[in-house]
Amino acid sequence: MSDFGKILVVFGLVLVGVGLLLLYGSKIPWLGRLPGDITIRRENVTFYFPLATSIVISLILTFLLWLFRR
């Protein structure tokens, strides 16, 4: 049962992190505007895929989770 409690705590921390990112993400100037993010603009449609930003966030989260497992 203590493993289930640890899992709930980790999910809670992840939710808090995502919430903080949504609240303050627009104040980070480089987030979402890295070279490698794909933006296609046409007449009535804009397609945006943050490829480089996703990779950077994935690397940061991987490092943080690696630290917590130690």
C-alpha positions in Angstrom: 0.0 0.0 0.0 2.9 2.4 0.5 3.9 2.0 -3.1 0.5 3.3 -4.1 1.0 6.3 -1.9 4.3 7.1 -3.5 2.7 6.8 -7.0 0.0 9.2 -5.9 2.6 11.7 -4.6 4.5 11.6 -7.8 1.4 12.1 -9.9 0.5 15.0 -7.7 3.9 16.6 -8.2 3.6 16.1 -11.9 0.2 17.8 -11.9 1.5 20.7 -9.9 4.5 21.0 -12.3 2.2 21.0 -15.3 -0.1 23.6 -13.7 2.8 25.9 -12.9 4.1 25.5 -16.5 0.6 26.5 -17.8 0.4 29.5 -15.5 4.0 30.8 -15.9 5.0 29.3 -19.3 4.2 32.4 -21.2 6.7 34.4 -19.1 9.6 32.1 -20.2 10.7 33.9 -23.4 12.4 31.0 -25.1 9.8 28.3 -24.4 7.9 27.5 -27.6 10.2 29.6 -29.8 13.3 27.5 -30.2 15.0 26.8 -33.5 13.5 23.5 -34.6 9.9 24.3 -33.7 7.8 23.9 -36.8 5.4 26.7 -37.8 3.5 26.6 -41.1 1.3 29.6 -41.9 -1.2 29.6 -44.8 -4.0 31.9 -45.6 -6.6 30.8 -43.0 -4.6 28.1 -41.1 -1.6 28.1 -38.8 0.0 24.8 -37.9 2.5 24.8 -35.0 4.5 21.8 -33.7 7.0 22.6 -30.9 9.5 19.8 -31.8 12.6 21.3 -30.2 10.7 22.5 -27.1 9.2 19.0 -26.6 12.7 17.5 -26.8 14.1 20.0 -24.3 11.3 19.5 -21.8 11.6 15.7 -22.2 15.3 15.9 -21.4 14.7 18.0 -18.4 12.0 15.7 -17.0 14.1 12.6 -17.7 17.0 14.1 -15.7 14.7 15.1 -12.8 13.1 11.7 -12.7 16.6 10.1 -12.8 17.6 12.2 -9.8 14.5 11.2 -7.8 15.1 7.5 -8.5 18.5 7.8 -6.9 
